[in-house]
């Protein structure tokens, strides 16, 4: 077995492709999913013995606690945590005059606080692992000084908070040999990215997998693209 990974948001899109990619490379994968996609089950044919599908709502502490009990009953360590789960509001292009603040609050709860909940809950398992790697799937368009956007409040605010979280976690966990990466997966042809996006999710997933196999130090860049290019924060 190559290692053990927990991946959130594996229902569809990048998460589902990441799941398949890590399975193909011999990983034991715990796949967090929120929705009940029956079509998802075809992933299990790749490595049924290496895949555990875990119901997981990263915005719900009770769901995370239950997932933790399930995973701890099956492994005593994790090598990699990939915080991939993320959402967007129904009308992301709405102006400040029309946005639903409560809906944006829900996006922040999933995209920003969700990864922190997952990292906190599974940190004891990660400390016992070999890879000791946290990957937060983020965006490159979160640099405040360069922002020219007039909408998409929820998504961009949530990813900016996630980037700050990643830096704080690295500052805290670096001395333990734990590496935190905030990876921009590119503009992908997924449900969120749309049909006109630049790349298929498999290209991004392969890049993220390759990055996960590198040896990282606490002094290495945190913010990078799926191709390994450093993003200036």
C-alpha positions in Angstrom: 0.0 0.0 0.0 1.4 3.4 -1.0 -0.2 5.3 1.8 -3.5 6.4 3.4 -5.5 9.4 2.4 -8.6 11.2 3.4 -10.3 13.2 0.6 -13.4 15.4 1.2 -15.9 16.4 -1.4 -15.5 13.2 -3.6 -19.1 13.2 -4.8 -18.2 14.6 -8.2 -15.8 16.9 -10.0 -12.2 17.2 -8.9 -12.8 15.2 -5.7 -14.1 12.2 -7.5 -11.1 12.3 -9.9 -8.7 12.7 -7.1 -10.2 9.7 -5.4 -9.7 7.5 -8.5 -6.1 8.9 -9.0 -5.0 8.0 -5.5 -6.7 4.6 -5.8 -4.9 3.8 -9.1 -1.6 4.6 -7.4 -2.2 2.1 -4.6 -3.5 4.4 -1.8 -6.0 3.4 0.9 -8.6 6.1 0.5 -11.3 7.3 2.8 -13.6 9.2 0.6 -15.9 11.8 2.2 -19.1 12.5 0.4 -22.1 14.7 1.1 -24.6 13.7 -1.5 -25.8 10.2 -2.3 -24.6 9.8 -5.9 -25.3 6.2 -7.0 -23.2 6.8 -10.1 -20.3 7.3 -7.7 -20.1 3.6 -7.0 -18.3 2.9 -10.2 -15.2 4.3 -8.6 -15.1 1.2 -6.3 -14.2 -1.0 -9.2 -10.7 0.5 -9.3 -9.9 -0.7 -5.8 -12.8 -2.0 -3.8 -10.5 -3.2 -1.0 -8.8 0.1 -0.8 -11.8 2.4 -0.7 -14.1 3.4 2.1 -16.9 5.8 1.3 -17.6 7.9 4.4 -20.7 10.1 4.7 -19.3 13.5 5.6 -20.7 17.0 5.8 -17.7 19.3 6.6 -20.1 22.0 7.9 -21.6 19.6 10.5 -19.6 18.8 13.6 -21.7 15.7 14.3 -21.1 14.4 10.8 -17.4 14.9 11.2 -17.4 13.2 14.6 -19.2 10.2 13.1 -16.7 10.1 10.2 -13.8 10.2 12.6 -15.1 7.2 14.5 -15.5 5.3 11.3 -12.0 6.1 10.0 -10.3 5.5 13.4 -11.9 2.0 13.5 -10.2 1.2 10.2 -6.7 2.9 10.5 -4.4 4.3 13.1 -2.8 6.9 10.8 -3.3 9.1 7.8 -0.5 10.2 5.5 -2.5 12.9 3.5 -5.6 15.0 4.1 -7.1 16.7 1.1 -9.6 19.4 1.9 -11.4 19.5 -1.4 -15.1 20.0 -0.4 -16.5 23.3 -1.5 -19.6 25.1 -2.7 -20.8 28.3 -4.3 -23.9 30.4 -3.9 -26.7 29.9 -6.4 -26.2 33.3 -8.0 -22.5 34.1 -7.7 -22.6 37.1 -10.0 -25.1 39.0 -7.9 -24.0 42.5 -6.8 -23.9 43.7 -3.2 -27.4 45.0 -3.7 -28.8 41.6 -4.3 -26.6 39.0 -2.4 -28.0 36.8 0.3 -25.8 37.2 3.3 -27.0 34.0 4.9 -26.2 32.1 1.8 -22.7 33.6 1.8 -22.3 32.6 5.4 -23.0 29.0 4.4 -20.3 29.1 1.8 -17.8 30.4 4.4 -18.9 27.6 6.7 -18.1 24.9 4.1 -15.1 26.4 2.3 -13.3 28.1 5.1 -14.3 26.5 8.4 -14.9 23.0 6.9 -11.2 22.4 6.2 -10.3 23.7 9.6 -12.8 21.3 11.2 -11.4 18.3 9.2 -7.8 19.2 9.9 -8.4 19.6 13.6 -10.4 16.3 13.9 -7.9 14.2 12.0 -4.7 15.8 13.1 -4.0 13.0 15.7 -4.1 10.4 12.8 -2.0 12.6 10.6 0.7 13.0 13.3 1.1 9.2 13.2 1.3 9.0 9.4 4.4 9.0 7.2 3.5 11.7 4.7 2.1 14.3 7.2 0.6 16.4 4.4 -2.5 18.7 4.4 -3.6 19.9 1.0 -6.2 22.7 0.9 -7.8 23.2 -2.5 -8.0 27.0 -3.0 -8.0 29.7 -5.7 -5.4 32.0 -7.1 -7.8 35.0 -7.2 -7.6 35.8 -3.5 -4.9 38.5 -3.4 -6.6 41.5 -1.9 -4.3 44.1 -3.4 -4.8 42.8 -6.9 -8.6 42.1 -6.7 -10.7 43.8 -9.4 -13.8 41.7 -8.9 -17.2 43.2 -8.2 -19.1 40.0 -7.2 -18.6 36.4 -6.2 -18.4 37.5 -2.6 -18.8 34.0 -1.0 -16.3 32.0 -3.0 -13.5 34.5 -3.1 -13.9 35.5 0.6 -14.0 31.9 1.6 -10.8 31.0 -0.3 -9.0 34.1 1.0 -9.8 32.9 4.5 -8.6 29.4 3.6 -5.3 30.7 2.4 -4.7 32.6 5.7 -5.7 29.4 7.5 -3.2 27.4 5.6 -0.4 29.8 6.5 -1.3 29.8 10.2 -1.5 26.0 10.2 1.9 25.8 8.6 3.4 28.1 11.2 2.0 26.0 13.9 2.6 22.5 12.5 5.8 23.0 10.7 8.0 22.0 13.7 6.2 18.7 13.8 7.2 17.9 10.2 3.7 18.5 8.9 3.4 20.3 5.6 0.5 22.4 4.5 -0.1 23.2 0.9 -2.8 25.5 -0.6 -3.1 24.4 -4.2 -4.9 26.1 -7.0 -6.3 23.3 -9.2 -6.8 25.5 -12.3 -9.9 26.4 -14.1 -11.5 23.0 -14.6 -14.4 21.7 -16.7 -16.5 20.7 -13.7 -19.9 21.5 -12.4 -18.4 24.5 -10.7 -16.0 25.6 -13.4 -18.3 25.2 -16.4 -18.0 23.7 -19.8 -15.7 26.5 -21.1 -13.0 26.0 -18.6 -9.4 25.5 -19.5 -8.6 21.9 -18.4 -10.3 18.6 -17.5 -10.2 17.7 -13.8 -8.0 14.7 -14.5 -5.1 17.0 -15.5 -5.4 18.8 -12.2 -5.7 15.6 -10.2 -2.6 14.2 -11.7 -0.7 17.3 -10.9 -1.9 17.3 -7.3 -1.0 13.7 -6.9 2.5 14.3 -8.1 2.9 17.2 -5.7 1.7 15.0 -2.9 4.6 12.6 -3.6 7.3 15.2 -3.2 9.4 15.7 -0.1 8.4 19.0 1.4 9.9 21.2 4.1 8.3 23.8 6.3 10.2 26.5 4.4 8.9 25.4 0.9 6.2 27.5 -0.7 2.6 27.0 0.6 0.6 28.5 -2.3 1.2 26.7 -5.6 -0.7 25.7 -8.7 -1.5 22.1 -9.6 1.5 22.3 -11.9 3.8 23.3 -9.0 4.2 27.0 -9.8 4.5 29.2 -6.8 1.7 31.8 -6.3 2.7 35.1 -4.8 0.4 35.8 -1.9 
